[in-house]
Amino acid sequence: MAGDDNMINAASLAYAEQYPREDAVLAEARQRASVVGVVPIGAGGAATLAFLAAAVGAKAVVEIGTGTGVSGLWILRAAPDAVLTSVDLEAEHQRHAREVFGLAGVPSQRFRLIAGAALDVMSRLADGNYDLAFLDGDKVEYGEYLDEAIRLVRPGGLICFDNALWHDRVADPAQRDPETTAVRDLIQRVRDDETLRAIVLPVGDGLLAIQKLG
C-alpha cells in the first residue's frame, strides 16, 4: 500500500533516538537515575522537549517528576532565561538533581525543587504563570495533571507528557490496565478538545506535545 512508504522502521527510530548528544554531566544524571531506580526521559524525547522549550522562549517552566535532573538539565540548557519549578515525591531524587545542576554550572536561582505530591503542589501554583509544563509522574493521574497544566500554562504555552506510547501498550486496544487506559484516555481527550492543539511524537516512549490555544 502507498501509505506504507511513509512508515518509519525500527532502525530509523533507533537512529533518531541516538542522534542527540549528551555530555558527561547528563551521563552522570542517567547513572544516578539507574542507581535510585528512576527511568528518565530518553535522549530523543529530552532533545525534543528542549527544542520546544527553546522555540517557545520559555522563561518559566513547571515539571512533574524531577528524577535525578535529566529532563530539567536539558530544559535549563535550551532555555537560558528559564526558571524551573520541579516537583517530585522523593526528596532524595531531588538531592541528586540539585547536585547534577551544580555539576553543570546552573545557578541555584534558576531552579526550585519542591518535594511533595504533584497535584497538591500544582494546586498552589499561579494561574497562567508558565510557558511550558512537562509532566512525567503517575500515569493514572495524567488526566488531573492536564486539568492543572491548562490552568498553569499561559495562552500559546506548551504542555508535554512523557510516556505517551507507554511501552507500546497505548496502541494495543487489548491493553486495559489502569496506566495504559489513563494515557489513552488523555490522548483522546486532548484530540477532542478544540482549545488545544496536539501531536503524539514517536520519540523515546512517546511524547504528547500540546499547545494551549487562546
Secondary structure, DSSP 8 states (H G I E B T S, - for coil): -GGGGG---HHHHHHHHH-S---HHHHHHHHHHHHHT-----HHHHHHHHHHHHHTT-SEEEEE--TTSHHHHHHHHH-TT-EEEEEES-HHHHHHHHHHHHHTT--GGGEEEEES-HHHHHTTS-TT-EEEEEE-S-GGGHHHHHHHHHHHEEEEEEEEEE-SSTTTTTT-TT---HHHHHHHHHHHHHHH-TTEEEEEE-STT-EEEEEE--
